[in-house]
Amino acid sequence: MRSKHDPGDCLADILENIARIDGYVRGLDRRAFGADGRRRDAAERCLERICEAATRLGDTAATMMPDQPRSDIRGMGNRLRHAYDRVGLEFVWDTVRDDLPTLKSDIERALEKLRAEQTKGKTR
């Protein structure tokens, strides 16, 4: 399925929300994060946006970031939106600590490649 959303905008949205989450959790351990409802709520909302932006990439995501589990990302977004009452602290914390650094690296590479292709296309 081809996406009608600009891939560059989607990738930039993902990076922006990862940066926000980094700011929200900086200096916290799991216990402190769990005790701070505002930061947890903020991180969860940013995770929703990340999942939505990744979904908006459509099939482009497979070529832009082939190592990312697209179905898991979509599933996480659905879980955060529709099963929010069953989203545990460990799920959010583990995602933030274990999955976002790799996603960030992959998104940065994809955005760099996309920008290079766009620049190359303009010089032709």
C-alpha positions as CSV (number, residue, x, y, z in Angstrom):
1,M,0.0,0.0,0.0
2,R,1.4,3.4,-1.0
3,S,1.2,6.1,1.6
4,K,-0.2,9.5,0.8
5,H,2.0,11.0,3.6
6,D,5.4,12.5,3.0
7,P,8.0,10.0,4.2
8,G,10.4,12.7,5.3
9,D,7.7,14.3,7.5
10,C,6.9,10.9,9.0
11,L,10.5,10.1,9.7
12,A,11.0,13.6,11.2
13,D,7.9,13.1,13.4
14,I,9.4,9.9,14.7
15,L,12.7,11.5,15.6
16,E,11.0,14.4,17.3
17,N,8.9,12.1,19.5
18,I,11.9,10.0,20.4
19,A,13.7,13.1,21.5
20,R,10.7,14.2,23.6
21,I,10.6,10.8,25.3
22,D,14.4,11.0,25.9
23,G,13.8,14.3,27.7
24,Y,10.9,12.8,29.7
25,V,12.8,9.8,31.0
26,R,16.3,11.4,31.3
27,G,17.7,10.7,34.8
28,L,14.9,8.3,35.7
29,D,15.0,4.6,36.5
30,R,12.0,2.3,36.0
31,R,10.7,2.9,39.5
32,A,10.9,6.7,39.3
33,F,9.3,6.6,35.8
34,G,6.4,4.5,37.0
35,A,5.9,6.9,40.0
36,D,5.6,9.9,37.7
37,G,2.3,9.7,36.0
38,R,2.8,12.8,33.9
39,R,6.0,11.6,32.4
40,R,4.6,8.2,31.8
41,D,1.5,9.7,30.1
42,A,3.7,11.9,28.0
43,A,6.0,9.1,26.9
44,E,3.0,6.9,26.0
45,R,1.5,9.7,23.9
46,C,4.8,10.1,22.1
47,L,4.9,6.4,21.5
48,E,1.4,6.6,20.0
49,R,2.6,9.3,17.6
50,I,5.7,7.2,16.7
51,C,3.5,4.2,15.9
52,E,1.2,6.4,13.8
53,A,4.0,8.0,11.8
54,A,5.6,4.6,11.2
55,T,2.2,3.3,10.0
56,R,1.8,6.3,7.7
57,L,5.0,5.3,5.9
58,G,3.1,2.3,4.5
59,D,5.1,-0.1,2.4
60,T,7.8,2.5,2.1
61,A,8.8,1.5,5.7
62,A,10.0,-1.9,4.5
63,T,12.6,-0.5,2.2
64,M,13.5,2.5,4.4
65,M,14.0,0.5,7.7
66,P,13.9,-3.2,6.9
67,D,15.2,-4.3,10.3
68,Q,12.3,-2.7,12.2
69,P,9.4,-5.0,13.1
70,R,6.6,-3.0,11.3
71,S,3.8,-5.2,12.5
72,D,5.0,-4.9,16.1
73,I,5.1,-1.2,15.8
74,R,1.6,-1.0,14.3
75,G,0.4,-3.5,17.0
76,M,1.9,-1.3,19.8
77,G,0.1,1.7,18.5
78,N,-3.2,-0.2,18.5
79,R,-2.5,-1.5,22.0
80,L,-1.7,2.0,23.3
81,R,-4.9,3.4,21.7
82,H,-7.4,0.6,22.2
83,A,-6.1,-1.5,25.1
84,Y,-4.6,1.3,27.2
85,D,-5.9,-0.2,30.4
86,R,-3.8,-3.2,29.8
87,V,-0.5,-1.4,29.0
88,G,1.8,-2.1,31.8
89,L,4.8,-0.1,33.0
90,E,7.3,-2.8,32.0
91,F,5.9,-2.7,28.4
92,V,6.4,1.1,28.1
93,W,9.7,1.2,30.0
94,D,11.2,-1.7,28.0
95,T,10.1,-0.1,24.7
96,V,11.7,3.2,25.7
97,R,14.9,1.7,26.9
98,D,15.4,-1.2,24.6
99,D,13.7,-0.5,21.3
100,L,13.8,3.3,20.8
101,P,17.6,3.6,20.5
102,T,17.7,1.2,17.5
103,L,14.6,2.7,16.0
104,K,16.2,6.2,16.3
105,S,19.4,4.9,14.5
106,D,17.4,3.3,11.7
107,I,15.2,6.4,11.2
108,E,18.2,8.7,11.1
109,R,19.8,6.5,8.4
110,A,16.5,6.4,6.5
111,L,16.1,10.1,6.7
112,E,19.6,10.8,5.6
113,K,19.2,8.4,2.6
114,L,15.9,10.0,1.7
115,R,17.4,13.5,1.8
116,A,20.3,12.4,-0.3
117,E,18.0,10.9,-2.9
118,Q,15.9,14.1,-3.0
119,T,19.0,16.2,-3.4
120,K,20.3,13.9,-6.2
121,G,16.9,14.1,-7.9
122,K,17.0,17.9,-7.9
123,T,20.4,18.1,-9.5
124,R,19.4,16.0,-12.5
